[in-house]
Amino acid sequence: MTGRQRILCALRGDSPDRVPVMLHQFMQAASEAGVTMAEFRRNPAELARAFIESAEKYGLDGTMVDVDTATLAGALGVPCEFPENEPAVCRGALLPALEAVNDLPPPDAGKDERIQVWVEGVRLIKRHFGDAHFVRGNC
């Protein structure tokens, strides 16, 4: 079985030939590839290279593409900080109260540059592995 087949088999509730492995290791992947988190956030080729090298080094069946937990919130306007060597982090809130959610305009997260980095990174990883490797793009 390929890694993709193995993970899909497990997701269906069937028994694959062995336990599939997919890690949430974006910081490790970036670090081992010698990429700062700042570069990882802004350069889809470096993001993809880091994940590809990690998947190949550790024999992973799939890659969970993640950059930080602040991307989507930041795309919607939540104030974020972007440290050079750490994942981005939200600081503060967009809404003064939960009731203010009704006053928000429809989100257009697709215009966010960081989301586009994720999307392009996923494309590059998928192009590299084809159908042999499971790719999960959180964004």
N, C-alpha and C positions, 0 to 999 in steps of 0.2 A: 504494500500500500504506500502511496505517497503521503506526505504530511497532511496535505489538504484532504485526501480521502479519509485518513485516520481521524482527523478532527471532525469532519462531517459525519462520519460513522458514529462517533461518540455523541455528537449533538443530537443525532436521531435516536439515541438510546440503545444502539446496537453495540456489539463488542468488536473493537478494532483488533488488529494483530498484536498491538501492544498499547500501553497507555500513551496517548499523545502528549506532547510537551509544547507549551506556549507560555512565555514569561511576560510579566509586566516589568521590563528592564530598560526603560528608555535612558535613565541616568547612567546605568552601567554601560549600555551600548555606546553612548556618547563619550563617556570617559575612556573606555578601551580604544575607541577610534581616535582619541586625541582631539575631540571637538568640544569647544565650550558650549554651555547651554545657550548662550546668546547666538552663536553660529548655528546651532542645532535648530533654534526657533526661526531663523531667517533664511536658511539655505537648504532647499529641498534635496539637492544632490548630496550634501553632507549628511542630512538626516537619513536618507535612503542608504547611503554607504555604511553608516554606523549600524543600522538595523540589519542589513545584509551580512556584514562581517560577523555580527553577533550570532545571527541565525546559523551561519555556516560553521562558525567556530564551535558552537555548542550543539549542533545537530538538531535544531528546533524544527518542529513540524509546522509551526505557524509564527507569525509576527503580529503582536498587538501594537499598532502604531499609536504612540502617545507622546506628547511633548510636555504637557503640564496640565494641571487641573484648572488653570485660569483662562485658557484660550477662549472657550465659548462665552464665559462671563465677560471677559474683556471685549469680545466682539460686540456684545450688547451694550457696552458702555460702563461696566463696573470698573472703577479705578484699579489699576494693576501696577506692580513693580516688576522690573525685568532685570534681575541680577545677572552679571556676566557668567557666573559659574554655578548657578542654582536655577531650578525651575521658576517660572513666573509665579507670582502670588497676588491674590486679590487683597486690596487694602481699602476697607470701607464698603459702602453699599451704594447701589444705584437708586434704590427706593427708600424714601423716608419711613414708609409703613407698607405692609403687605397690600393694603387696599389700593395703593397707588399703581398696582399692576394693571388695573383697568385703564389707566391713562397712558400706558406705553404705546408707542407706535408699533406697527408690525415689524418684527426683526428682519434685517437684511444681512445676516451673518455671512452670506456668500461674498460680500464685498470686502470682508476683512482680510488683510494681507497675511496674517498668521494662519488663518484657516486655509487660504490658498497654498501656503507652504505645506501644510499637512496633506492636502489633496494631491498636490504634485508629488510629494514624497511617497504616498501610497501608489500612485501611478508608476513611479520608478521602481519601487520594490516589486510590484506585480509584473512589470515588464521583465525584470531580472529573473524571477522565479517561474513565471508562467503559471500553469495550473498545478504545479507540483507542490506548492507551498500555500498554506492558508494565510490570508492577509486580512486582519481586522483593523479597520481604520476607525478609531473612536470618534473622530470628528464627523 
